[in-house]
Amino acid sequence: MRTISVIIPVWNRAREVSSAIDSALGQTLPPLEVIVVDDGSTDETPEVLARYGDRIRVVRQSNQGVAAARNAGIAVARGDLVAFLDSDDVWQPRKLELQAARFDAEPGLGLVHCGVDFEGTGITVDGMEGAVAAEMLRLDRSVIVSHSSSVMVPRRVAEEVGGFDARMRVSEDWDFCYRVAARHPIGFVAEALVRHARHAAGLQNDIARMEQGMLLALEKAFADPAVQPLRRHSYGRLHRILSGCYFEQRQWRAFLRHFVKSVGWDWRNVGYFAAYPLRRMRRGE
């Protein structure tokens, strides 16, 4: 029978982390262990974790970022499978059970993800499975939903790809999942088994860090000659996404910079930008 290690990185989330831990401990398929990596918290997080006693394993380190925290969890994990849970997210009770069942049915899978209930936005259950690396590089749609709290991988696969890139503070999860998908088929459970919190000040809204992280991720991906035909489309799409993000933040110079780069990489993006005002009018903005 497969065993599962749950890894929860946390930094200064004393008010939220209990809900995440409780959802991991309350699974219909109990995990072998729940590893909480305290990434140098300076609030009451250590006190909250201490209340769980030996129900959880606590690893403490100086603040190094979420990627390094997940890697610290992988390093001490004992389970055959590893499931990641962000400290402000919550799992539905059957999350581990349903994902582990996919590995039992298809032992060759390198990763299984699931649908997500994005708080305040809606439910997404249209993830992809199979050979998805090329679709990830195209950046045309969400391929692996959420990338972090929805993901379960064999521990040997996490170690095989070298874990998370600690140089990244944002997009480290996309990069990790791509490196798995480039080597192994992916599985998907089309149920919303994760409730993902939205935070206005969250790292996912740090556009500059997202830019740095994704450019590094693509640089690594395109070191492989086999994917070179997707290079222009991928970079053009990334800069198109970034230009839209900077537009929403009214950072006009950054918007223009990425607009020029997007069209420079893929001239077909001219049509997208030409229709941009019309799309905004249709949305009532």
BAFI-3210 file (N, C-alpha, C; in Angstrom, 3 decimals, decimal comma, padded with zeros to 6 digits):
// residues 285
n [1|2|3|4|5|6|7|8|9|10|11|12|13|14|15|16|17|18|19|20|21|22|23|24|25|26|27|28|29|30|31|32|33|34|35|36|37|38|39|40|41|42|43|44|45|46|47|48|49|50|51|52|53|54|55|56|57|58|59|60|61|62|63|64|65|66|67|68|69|70|71|72|73|74|75|76|77|78|79|80|81|82|83|84|85|86|87|88|89|90|91|92|93|94|95|96|97|98|99|100|101|102|103|104|105|106|107|108|109|110|111|112|113|114|115|116|117|118|119|120|121|122|123|124|125|126|127|128|129|130|131|132|133|134|135|136|137|138|139|140|141|142|143|144|145|146|147|148|149|150|151|152|153|154|155|156|157|158|159|160|161|162|163|164|165|166|167|168|169|170|171|172|173|174|175|176|177|178|179|180|181|182|183|184|185|186|187|188|189|190|191|192|193|194|195|196|197|198|199|200|201|202|203|204|205|206|207|208|209|210|211|212|213|214|215|216|217|218|219|220|221|222|223|224|225|226|227|228|229|230|231|232|233|234|235|236|237|238|239|240|241|242|243|244|245|246|247|248|249|250|251|252|253|254|255|256|257|258|259|260|261|262|263|264|265|266|267|268|269|270|271|272|273|274|275|276|277|278|279|280|281|282|283|284|285]
n.u [000,840|000,560|002,264|001,867|003,342|002,636|003,385|003,686|004,502|005,172|004,931|004,654|001,799|-000,058|-002,778|-004,043|-002,868|-003,728|-006,167|-005,328|-003,626|-005,457|-007,159|-005,470|-004,927|-007,428|-008,084|-009,694|-008,069|-005,596|-002,598|000,841|002,463|002,444|004,220|005,339|006,894|008,433|009,211|011,006|009,208|007,966|005,801|003,051|003,138|004,931|003,952|001,328|001,802|003,005|000,897|-000,114|001,437|002,784|001,349|002,048|005,031|007,548|009,645|012,167|013,536|015,683|014,315|013,811|012,208|009,381|009,975|012,437|011,523|009,662|011,459|012,970|011,088|010,695|013,189|013,168|010,998|009,181|007,291|005,928|004,619|004,295|002,553|001,710|000,770|-000,358|-000,099|-002,336|-004,395|-006,998|-007,857|-010,309|-011,943|-011,483|-009,284|-006,547|-007,096|-008,414|-006,478|-004,297|-005,424|-005,326|-002,593|-002,313|-003,788|-002,400|000,691|002,857|002,564|003,765|002,868|-000,063|-002,793|-005,557|-008,947|-009,776|-011,222|-011,379|-011,292|-013,804|-013,745|-014,366|-014,929|-012,517|-012,178|-010,963|-008,470|-005,575|-004,361|-002,018|000,461|001,619|003,508|004,213|001,883|001,921|004,132|003,146|001,506|-001,135|-003,362|-004,671|-003,018|-001,943|-003,702|-003,588|-001,035|000,330|-001,033|-002,689|-001,244|000,201|002,987|005,158|007,681|010,202|010,174|010,022|012,551|014,096|013,791|015,015|013,695|012,237|013,051|014,983|015,715|013,564|010,833|008,281|006,270|007,706|006,378|005,092|007,356|008,468|006,422|006,443|008,960|008,573|006,493|007,814|009,147|007,435|004,127|001,050|-001,525|-005,033|-007,586|-010,835|-012,253|-013,114|-010,988|-009,520|-009,540|-008,699|-007,121|-007,483|-005,396|-004,985|-002,522|-000,811|001,913|001,364|000,402|002,527|003,898|006,394|008,100|006,908|007,471|010,322|010,589|009,217|010,649|013,105|012,303|011,474|013,869|015,353|013,730|013,856|016,424|016,469|016,801|014,713|012,302|012,423|010,846|008,597|009,397|009,164|006,408|005,902|007,443|006,367|003,746|004,098|005,075|002,871|000,978|002,216|002,195|-000,538|-001,017|000,511|-000,835|-003,312|-002,470|-001,865|000,715|002,306|004,693|005,922|003,920|004,028|006,617|006,488|004,493|005,795|007,827|006,281|005,030|007,332|008,387|006,311|004,517|001,822|000,483|-000,255|-002,895|-004,268|-003,686|-004,759|-007,469|-007,876|-009,009|-011,731|-012,452|-012,303|-014,336|-016,551|-016,515|-017,363|-015,598]
n.v [-001,197|002,204|004,935|008,228|011,380|014,504|017,824|020,937|024,128|027,012|030,426|032,891|032,598|032,260|032,468|031,081|028,550|026,380|025,485|024,397|022,306|020,769|019,917|018,218|016,252|015,217|013,470|010,936|008,915|008,418|010,289|009,172|010,935|014,355|016,957|019,980|022,787|025,322|028,326|030,256|031,828|034,758|035,395|034,094|031,516|029,267|028,634|027,857|025,548|023,941|023,088|020,862|018,752|015,481|014,864|016,057|016,627|018,918|021,044|023,383|026,370|029,081|031,985|031,269|031,104|029,722|027,637|026,548|025,731|023,710|021,917|021,242|019,786|017,621|016,433|015,178|013,544|010,463|009,020|007,161|008,684|012,213|015,008|018,359|021,176|024,388|026,806|028,360|027,186|024,680|021,243|019,030|016,188|013,726|014,036|013,010|010,282|009,936|010,824|009,123|006,768|007,073|006,787|004,144|002,884|003,647|003,254|004,464|007,200|010,543|012,637|013,733|015,833|017,969|019,315|022,711|024,887|028,115|030,628|032,994|033,265|030,961|027,505|025,336|022,724|021,775|020,711|019,192|015,995|013,283|013,475|016,450|018,458|020,076|021,563|023,015|024,668|026,266|028,086|028,833|028,152|027,048|024,254|022,383|022,473|025,054|024,233|023,943|023,304|021,394|019,266|016,006|013,874|011,095|010,452|009,734|010,832|013,591|013,895|013,063|015,123|017,153|018,669|021,811|024,959|027,013|029,572|030,928|032,943|033,214|031,354|029,045|026,682|026,162|025,735|023,453|021,564|021,537|020,401|017,855|017,021|017,026|014,667|012,616|011,089|012,760|012,752|013,392|014,413|015,102|016,753|019,279|019,419|021,015|023,993|027,107|029,911|033,400|036,194|039,610|040,773|038,746|036,553|035,630|037,803|039,421|040,857|041,469|039,575|037,272|037,623|037,409|034,782|033,172|033,758|032,639|029,978|029,373|029,759|027,574|025,482|025,740|025,078|022,593|021,156|019,878|021,188|023,593|024,515|025,658|027,975|030,759|031,173|030,669|032,578|034,897|034,661|034,694|037,326|038,677|038,010|039,188|041,878|042,391|042,050|044,155|046,252|046,136|046,976|049,515|050,214|051,723|051,972|049,484|047,900|048,743|047,964|045,143|044,691|045,391|043,450|041,118|041,240|041,319|038,755|037,168|037,991|037,635|038,351|040,964|041,213|040,415|042,503|044,652|044,175|044,513|046,860|046,571|044,120|044,803|046,688|045,066|043,592|045,452|047,235]
n.w [000,000|-000,864|000,671|002,023|002,185|003,460|002,704|004,080|003,578|005,535|006,386|008,606|008,989|011,131|011,647|009,623|009,154|010,714|009,630|007,212|008,124|009,608|007,561|006,195|008,100|008,356|006,278|004,256|003,408|005,399|005,779|005,890|007,234|008,279|007,319|008,419|007,320|008,783|007,676|008,887|010,467|012,144|013,617|015,537|014,614|015,343|017,912|017,352|015,823|017,740|019,301|018,066|018,749|018,518|016,279|013,962|011,976|012,507|010,745|010,972|009,596|008,533|006,924|003,631|001,470|-000,387|-002,183|-001,282|001,198|000,567|-000,587|001,661|003,037|001,271|001,527|004,010|003,898|004,150|002,827|-000,010|-001,861|-002,389|-001,292|-001,783|000,145|000,446|003,069|003,456|002,153|001,692|001,853|000,437|002,014|000,583|-001,001|-000,989|-001,150|-003,675|-005,470|-004,934|-005,815|-008,571|-009,070|-008,279|-010,270|-012,565|-012,534|-013,812|-013,887|-013,463|-011,990|-010,335|-010,540|-009,493|-009,627|-008,645|-006,253|-006,587|-004,404|-004,348|-007,080|-008,622|-009,646|-011,018|-013,185|-015,409|-016,025|-017,629|-018,861|-019,400|-021,971|-021,468|-021,579|-023,822|-024,172|-021,804|-022,292|-024,307|-023,065|-023,361|-021,932|-018,735|-017,642|-015,744|-012,932|-010,589|-009,568|-007,065|-004,333|-005,397|-006,252|-006,418|-006,189|-006,962|-004,561|-005,496|-008,049|-007,543|-006,417|-008,562|-010,497|-009,210|-007,301|-006,221|-007,723|-005,969|-006,547|-007,418|-006,444|-007,206|-009,469|-009,213|-008,831|-011,284|-012,854|-011,598|-012,080|-014,863|-015,404|-014,419|-016,122|-018,542|-018,501|-017,729|-017,996|-017,088|-014,608|-013,897|-011,656|-011,967|-010,062|-007,708|-005,355|-003,775|-001,894|-002,718|-001,429|-002,036|-002,114|-001,991|-001,683|-002,195|-003,223|-005,764|-007,062|-007,519|-009,977|-011,087|-009,914|-010,894|-013,582|-013,553|-012,570|-014,502|-016,830|-016,196|-015,906|-018,538|-019,887|-018,931|-019,852|-022,652|-023,162|-024,094|-027,168|-028,485|-028,078|-029,340|-031,606|-030,402|-029,248|-030,090|-030,017|-027,300|-025,808|-026,892|-026,019|-023,223|-022,790|-023,688|-021,747|-019,508|-020,269|-020,193|-017,444|-016,355|-017,536|-016,225|-013,738|-014,265|-014,960|-017,114|-018,649|-018,291|-019,371|-022,085|-022,743|-022,609|-024,447|-026,856|-026,855|-026,953|-029,491|-030,999|-030,624|-031,612|-034,225|-034,642|-032,377|-032,623|-033,489|-031,191|-029,361|-030,759|-030,559|-027,903|-026,507|-027,257|-026,109|-023,409|-023,250|-023,694|-021,374|-019,678|-018,507]
ca.u [000,000|001,345|002,227|001,851|003,860|002,084|004,359|003,044|005,413|004,442|005,683|003,811|000,375|-000,585|-004,243|-004,576|-002,216|-004,477|-007,167|-004,607|-003,191|-006,639|-007,675|-004,545|-005,114|-008,788|-008,285|-010,230|-006,861|-004,691|-001,195|001,852|002,991|002,216|005,454|005,157|008,197|008,316|010,251|011,459|008,092|008,211|004,539|002,731|003,084|005,522|003,065|000,209|002,287|003,305|-000,349|-000,416|002,266|003,387|000,472|002,741|006,479|007,885|011,006|012,355|014,685|015,634|013,458|014,477|011,215|008,524|010,630|013,384|010,758|009,161|012,605|013,315|010,114|011,011|014,426|012,917|009,785|009,337|006,229|006,155|004,053|004,407|001,498|002,024|-000,394|-000,004|-000,575|-003,615|-005,358|-007,676|-008,228|-011,511|-011,525|-011,087|-008,245|-005,451|-007,648|-008,693|-005,233|-003,523|-006,065|-004,819|-001,265|-002,499|-004,283|-001,390|001,938|003,844|002,307|004,756|002,195|-001,524|-003,363|-007,012|-009,654|-009,597|-012,216|-010,673|-012,142|-014,270|-013,634|-015,115|-014,326|-011,833|-011,992|-010,626|-007,056|-005,221|-003,567|-001,269|001,697|001,133|004,606|004,132|000,782|002,381|005,014|002,392|000,962|-002,425|-004,433|-004,224|-002,823|-001,938|-004,472|-003,058|000,397|000,929|-001,854|-003,425|-000,278|000,796|004,009|006,012|008,866|011,353|010,098|010,409|014,003|014,666|013,824|015,780|012,868|011,848|014,160|014,937|015,963|012,277|009,876|006,991|006,328|008,514|005,526|004,957|008,646|008,575|005,479|006,898|010,084|007,991|005,720|008,740|009,690|006,439|002,722|000,377|-002,901|-005,911|-008,863|-011,699|-013,099|-012,501|-010,573|-008,729|-010,065|-007,513|-007,364|-006,996|-004,911|-004,641|-001,090|-000,097|003,023|000,887|000,115|003,793|004,131|007,831|008,671|006,395|008,277|011,643|010,478|008,847|011,746|014,086|011,730|011,526|015,275|015,728|012,961|014,296|017,758|016,226|016,592|013,492|011,127|012,707|009,771|007,600|010,052|008,605|005,039|005,931|007,904|005,375|002,581|004,462|005,122|001,484|000,379|002,809|001,713|-001,890|-000,921|000,981|-001,920|-004,286|-001,868|-001,594|002,158|002,250|005,978|006,104|002,962|004,534|007,822|006,120|003,761|006,783|008,482|005,318|004,892|008,624|008,529|005,261|003,778|000,379|-000,101|-000,779|-004,343|-004,756|-003,620|-005,668|-008,832|-007,896|-010,025|-013,066|-012,714|-012,543|-015,664|-017,540|-016,535|-017,891|-014,534]
ca.v [000,000|003,418|005,848|009,620|012,467|015,823|018,882|022,244|025,229|028,105|031,609|033,935|032,388|031,670|032,468|030,214|027,254|025,300|024,942|023,538|021,097|019,966|019,268|017,125|015,191|014,694|012,779|009,581|008,090|009,165|010,319|008,627|012,036|015,733|017,701|021,422|023,450|026,713|029,037|031,443|032,669|035,659|035,609|033,032|030,217|028,170|028,256|027,121|024,219|023,169|022,519|019,583|017,698|014,531|014,613|016,589|016,793|020,310|021,353|024,837|026,895|030,519|032,313|031,040|031,062|028,535|026,549|025,918|025,072|022,440|021,017|020,738|018,741|016,450|015,820|014,348|012,753|009,010|008,409|006,866|009,817|013,495|015,948|019,693|021,956|025,719|026,986|029,067|026,422|023,600|020,086|018,235|014,960|012,593|014,480|012,045|008,985|009,902|010,952|007,892|005,751|007,228|006,168|002,694|002,430|003,945|003,464|005,239|008,637|011,319|013,655|013,788|017,062|017,892|020,579|023,655|025,922|029,373|031,440|034,244|033,266|029,843|026,174|024,936|021,270|021,495|020,408|018,252|014,842|012,650|014,175|017,827|019,420|021,040|022,480|023,934|025,655|027,185|029,115|029,269|027,797|026,351|022,836|021,773|023,444|025,599|023,908|023,661|022,521|020,333|018,330|014,858|013,249|010,112|011,094|009,484|011,771|014,900|013,863|012,901|016,408|018,113|019,496|023,142|025,876|027,980|030,922|031,523|033,242|033,042|030,472|027,856|025,504|025,894|025,191|022,088|020,705|021,363|019,469|016,518|016,711|016,791|013,311|011,613|011,443|013,428|012,345|014,462|014,071|016,226|017,202|020,388|018,840|022,039|025,355|027,962|031,270|034,520|037,305|040,749|041,071|037,487|036,508|035,383|039,095|040,134|040,663|041,501|038,276|036,303|037,828|036,831|033,338|032,515|033,876|031,626|028,661|029,160|029,608|026,184|024,583|025,818|024,504|021,324|021,428|019,255|022,058|024,882|025,035|026,384|029,088|032,072|031,236|030,676|033,878|035,890|034,522|035,159|038,788|039,133|037,885|040,193|043,202|042,525|042,228|045,516|047,152|046,167|047,716|050,867|050,447|051,887|051,689|048,031|047,396|048,990|047,140|043,756|044,714|045,366|042,140|040,101|041,319|040,970|037,295|036,537|039,109|037,376|038,975|042,286|041,118|040,367|043,838|045,542|043,924|044,628|047,801|046,031|043,097|045,486|047,295|043,989|043,187|046,563|047,895]
ca.w [000,000|-000,966|001,811|001,553|003,026|003,161|003,000|004,204|003,901|006,184|006,841|009,198|008,752|012,357|011,628|008,574|008,985|011,375|008,708|006,270|008,826|009,947|006,351|005,870|009,096|008,262|005,011|004,301|003,329|006,284|005,350|006,787|008,039|007,850|007,582|008,307|007,262|009,216|006,934|009,608|010,916|013,267|014,326|016,493|013,942|016,124|019,004|016,756|015,436|018,953|019,838|017,419|019,331|017,584|015,127|012,797|012,076|012,224|010,324|011,041|008,882|008,311|005,791|002,345|000,408|-000,427|-002,915|-000,366|002,259|000,029|-000,736|002,985|003,333|000,443|002,022|005,195|003,685|004,152|002,041|-001,427|-002,576|-001,692|-001,650|-001,288|000,568|000,922|004,442|003,484|001,366|002,410|001,038|000,702|002,716|-000,268|-001,921|-001,066|-001,574|-005,108|-006,231|-004,777|-006,650|-009,936|-009,122|-008,207|-011,571|-013,582|-011,780|-014,557|-013,823|-012,728|-011,189|-010,426|-009,985|-009,357|-009,748|-007,550|-005,991|-006,354|-003,545|-004,926|-008,540|-009,172|-009,662|-012,246|-013,272|-016,806|-016,176|-018,673|-018,461|-020,476|-022,328|-021,446|-021,504|-024,921|-023,883|-020,766|-022,904|-025,161|-022,165|-023,878|-021,006|-017,537|-017,952|-014,412|-012,153|-009,334|-009,528|-005,752|-003,408|-006,096|-006,849|-005,730|-007,023|-006,283|-003,983|-006,370|-009,171|-007,003|-006,275|-009,909|-011,207|-008,423|-006,438|-006,661|-007,953|-004,865|-007,048|-007,774|-005,383|-007,876|-010,647|-008,930|-008,948|-012,724|-013,300|-011,083|-012,788|-016,251|-015,445|-014,272|-017,328|-019,653|-018,366|-017,352|-018,219|-015,981|-014,348|-013,407|-011,022|-012,344|-008,950|-006,969|-004,074|-003,083|-001,822|-002,814|-000,940|-002,833|-001,300|-002,848|-001,560|-002,295|-004,171|-007,114|-007,658|-007,684|-011,410|-011,377|-009,550|-011,853|-014,792|-013,331|-012,430|-015,752|-017,787|-015,821|-016,216|-019,986|-020,267|-018,660|-020,714|-024,044|-023,329|-024,782|-028,598|-028,999|-027,942|-029,976|-032,462|-029,616|-028,554|-030,420|-029,496|-025,840|-025,321|-027,287|-025,136|-021,883|-022,764|-023,825|-020,418|-018,633|-020,662|-019,659|-015,989|-016,086|-017,936|-015,135|-012,632|-014,783|-015,078|-018,558|-019,278|-018,307|-020,352|-023,435|-022,933|-022,895|-025,712|-027,933|-026,851|-027,380|-030,948|-031,569|-030,625|-032,425|-034,805|-034,616|-031,199|-032,983|-033,505|-029,804|-028,759|-031,480|-030,072|-026,440|-026,022|-027,480|-025,087|-022,144|-023,310|-023,566|-019,957|-018,900|-017,765]
c.u [000,878|001,184|002,430|002,430|003,235|003,111|003,655|004,107|004,611|005,399|004,679|002,338|-000,260|-002,104|-004,814|-004,071|-002,986|-005,504|-006,511|-004,209|-004,378|-007,191|-006,773|-004,737|-006,479|-009,089|-008,851|-009,130|-005,799|-003,260|-000,283|002,348|002,567|003,435|005,171|006,529|007,980|009,500|010,609|010,358|008,487|006,919|004,301|002,668|003,728|004,635|001,873|000,642|002,534|002,060|-000,683|000,437|002,859|002,455|001,087|004,245|006,802|009,368|011,133|013,625|014,572|014,838|014,226|013,501|010,525|009,188|011,602|012,658|010,194|010,304|013,035|012,349|010,374|012,205|014,196|011,708|010,099|008,308|006,638|005,692|004,179|003,301|001,789|000,747|000,085|-000,721|-001,887|-004,664|-005,925|-008,031|-009,601|-011,085|-011,016|-009,927|-007,138|-005,939|-007,803|-007,424|-004,372|-004,093|-005,601|-003,428|-001,360|-002,919|-003,246|-000,061|002,975|003,636|003,397|004,155|000,698|-001,982|-004,879|-007,616|-009,517|-010,785|-011,460|-011,609|-012,499|-014,243|-014,445|-014,309|-013,720|-011,592|-011,638|-009,127|-006,820|-004,430|-002,917|000,055|001,364|002,247|004,518|003,013|001,149|003,245|004,259|001,764|-000,385|-003,573|-003,828|-004,164|-002,826|-002,527|-003,749|-001,562|000,933|000,027|-002,628|-002,541|000,148|001,782|004,659|007,265|010,083|011,351|010,494|011,927|014,685|014,799|014,542|014,968|012,527|013,089|014,080|015,286|014,670|011,426|008,444|007,239|007,204|007,692|005,289|006,213|008,812|007,669|005,896|008,012|009,619|007,297|006,618|009,287|008,626|005,031|002,077|-001,050|-003,708|-007,174|-009,780|-012,726|-012,357|-012,194|-009,730|-009,535|-008,887|-007,862|-006,786|-006,582|-004,449|-003,154|-000,237|000,994|002,543|000,564|001,368|004,256|005,622|008,485|008,167|007,196|009,640|011,584|010,176|009,935|012,841|013,583|011,795|012,958|015,741|015,013|013,514|015,772|017,672|015,951|015,259|012,289|011,326|011,585|008,703|008,134|009,385|007,193|005,059|006,354|006,926|004,165|002,900|004,456|003,728|000,772|000,901|002,328|000,305|-001,896|-000,487|-000,068|-002,931|-003,772|-001,528|-000,105|002,474|003,576|006,230|005,149|003,512|005,751|007,447|005,250|004,729|007,467|007,543|005,193|006,204|008,847|007,521|004,348|002,267|-000,300|-000,591|-002,305|-004,947|-004,781|-004,569|-007,100|-008,973|-008,935|-011,449|-013,413|-013,004|-013,910|-016,745|-017,655|-017,066|-016,866|-014,275]
c.v [001,251|004,279|007,280|010,545|013,771|016,870|020,229|023,293|026,367|029,215|032,653|033,801|031,691|031,559|031,467|028,773|026,108|024,667|024,012|022,224|020,194|019,241|018,124|015,956|014,530|013,955|011,371|008,543|008,803|009,148|009,651|009,702|013,357|016,532|019,184|022,073|024,924|027,488|030,362|032,370|033,519|036,005|034,440|031,644|029,091|027,702|027,455|025,700|023,346|022,510|021,165|018,437|016,804|014,149|015,152|016,566|018,228|020,416|022,869|025,238|028,411|030,785|032,220|030,994|029,716|027,362|025,805|025,190|023,736|021,439|020,435|019,644|017,472|015,699|014,904|013,435|011,261|008,310|008,101|008,025|011,068|014,409|017,287|020,456|023,305|025,997|027,739|028,399|025,281|022,494|019,559|016,869|013,829|012,924|013,442|010,692|008,911|010,040|009,695|006,778|005,853|006,616|004,652|002,135|002,606|004,259|004,319|006,736|009,340|012,349|013,511|015,095|016,951|019,270|021,411|024,604|027,198|030,333|032,762|034,298|032,146|028,566|025,888|023,435|020,866|021,314|019,352|017,081|014,218|013,365|015,654|018,873|020,481|022,041|023,459|025,028|026,660|028,324|029,660|029,039|027,193|024,861|022,020|022,786|023,776|025,379|023,531|022,772|021,399|019,153|017,225|014,207|012,104|010,813|010,913|010,440|013,173|014,983|013,805|014,236|017,489|019,033|020,833|024,031|027,007|029,395|031,669|031,768|033,150|032,177|029,251|026,584|025,138|025,212|023,737|021,150|020,495|020,334|018,028|016,109|016,444|015,369|012,238|012,054|011,952|012,887|013,487|013,874|015,274|016,538|018,303|019,926|019,799|023,329|026,301|029,384|032,295|035,641|038,420|041,038|039,827|037,516|036,302|036,696|039,944|039,918|040,618|040,167|037,172|036,399|037,166|035,310|032,643|032,644|032,855|030,233|028,373|029,011|028,166|025,230|024,568|025,512|023,155|021,605|020,908|020,183|023,417|025,384|025,837|027,688|030,439|032,214|031,420|032,036|034,986|035,868|035,018|036,685|039,379|039,092|038,979|041,596|043,438|042,754|043,649|046,555|047,282|046,965|049,162|051,233|050,536|051,591|050,192|047,386|047,545|048,120|045,706|043,637|044,594|044,002|041,043|040,074|040,956|039,465|036,639|037,643|038,899|037,995|040,390|042,278|041,094|041,763|044,809|045,402|044,139|045,632|047,272|044,986|043,744|046,137|046,246|043,513|044,302|047,299|049,307]
c.w [000,000|000,287|001,309|002,611|002,552|003,582|002,955|004,530|004,527|006,572|007,298|008,812|009,958|012,324|010,641|008,628|009,638|010,443|007,691|006,928|009,124|008,719|005,912|006,826|008,972|006,972|005,199|004,116|004,157|005,754|006,366|007,740|007,426|008,289|007,366|008,374|007,592|008,646|007,616|010,061|012,121|014,007|015,275|015,854|014,755|017,271|018,498|016,406|016,659|019,532|019,236|017,960|018,270|016,431|013,841|013,056|011,684|011,873|010,337|010,306|008,828|007,040|004,473|001,178|000,301|-001,152|-002,010|000,746|001,777|-000,136|000,603|003,409|002,558|001,020|003,206|005,027|003,623|003,284|000,614|-002,303|-001,717|-002,212|-000,995|-000,965|001,076|002,238|004,549|002,600|002,200|001,425|001,418|001,231|001,829|-001,207|-002,077|-001,581|-003,086|-005,943|-006,121|-005,645|-008,093|-010,084|-009,055|-009,567|-012,670|-012,898|-012,497|-014,514|-013,010|-011,811|-011,394|-009,791|-009,990|-009,562|-008,489|-007,477|-005,634|-005,629|-004,216|-006,437|-009,183|-009,196|-011,032|-012,224|-014,702|-017,005|-017,238|-018,100|-019,671|-020,699|-022,491|-021,500|-022,605|-024,683|-022,779|-021,368|-023,769|-024,339|-022,641|-022,900|-019,751|-017,840|-016,670|-013,454|-010,860|-009,164|-008,151|-004,904|-004,079|-006,483|-005,890|-006,688|-006,258|-005,749|-004,885|-007,556|-008,724|-006,868|-007,643|-010,631|-010,403|-007,553|-007,065|-006,799|-006,935|-005,311|-007,319|-006,531|-005,902|-009,108|-010,439|-009,070|-010,416|-013,234|-012,852|-011,880|-014,239|-016,328|-015,222|-015,568|-018,535|-019,639|-018,205|-017,762|-016,926|-015,848|-013,757|-012,796|-011,200|-011,262|-008,213|-005,549|-003,249|-003,043|-001,691|-002,403|-001,896|-001,898|-002,219|-002,821|-001,708|-003,342|-005,598|-007,830|-007,823|-009,119|-011,731|-011,042|-010,467|-013,154|-014,651|-013,296|-013,739|-016,808|-017,476|-016,172|-017,714|-020,483|-020,059|-019,624|-022,127|-024,222|-024,029|-026,256|-029,123|-028,950|-028,610|-030,887|-031,711|-029,030|-028,829|-029,870|-027,974|-025,291|-025,703|-026,373|-023,729|-021,819|-022,975|-022,482|-019,489|-018,989|-020,134|-018,159|-015,641|-016,498|-016,813|-013,943|-013,023|-014,729|-016,576|-019,246|-019,374|-019,303|-021,765|-023,734|-023,306|-024,144|-026,882|-028,006|-027,352|-028,902|-031,636|-031,640|-031,569|-032,957|-034,774|-033,400|-031,467|-032,948|-032,118|-029,205|-029,453|-030,969|-028,572|-025,940|-026,166|-026,433|-023,748|-022,118|-023,114|-022,128|-019,079|-018,107|-018,308]
res [m|r|t|i|s|v|i|i|p|v|w|n|r|a|r|e|v|s|s|a|i|d|s|a|l|g|q|t|l|p|p|l|e|v|i|v|v|d|d|g|s|t|d|e|t|p|e|v|l|a|r|y|g|d|r|i|r|v|v|r|q|s|n|q|g|v|a|a|a|r|n|a|g|i|a|v|a|r|g|d|l|v|a|f|l|d|s|d|d|v|w|q|p|r|k|l|e|l|q|a|a|r|f|d|a|e|p|g|l|g|l|v|h|c|g|v|d|f|e|g|t|g|i|t|v|d|g|m|e|g|a|v|a|a|e|m|l|r|l|d|r|s|v|i|v|s|h|s|s|s|v|m|v|p|r|r|v|a|e|e|v|g|g|f|d|a|r|m|r|v|s|e|d|w|d|f|c|y|r|v|a|a|r|h|p|i|g|f|v|a|e|a|l|v|r|h|a|r|h|a|a|g|l|q|n|d|i|a|r|m|e|q|g|m|l|l|a|l|e|k|a|f|a|d|p|a|v|q|p|l|r|r|h|s|y|g|r|l|h|r|i|l|s|g|c|y|f|e|q|r|q|w|r|a|f|l|r|h|f|v|k|s|v|g|w|d|w|r|n|v|g|y|f|a|a|y|p|l|r|r|m|r|r|g|e]
***
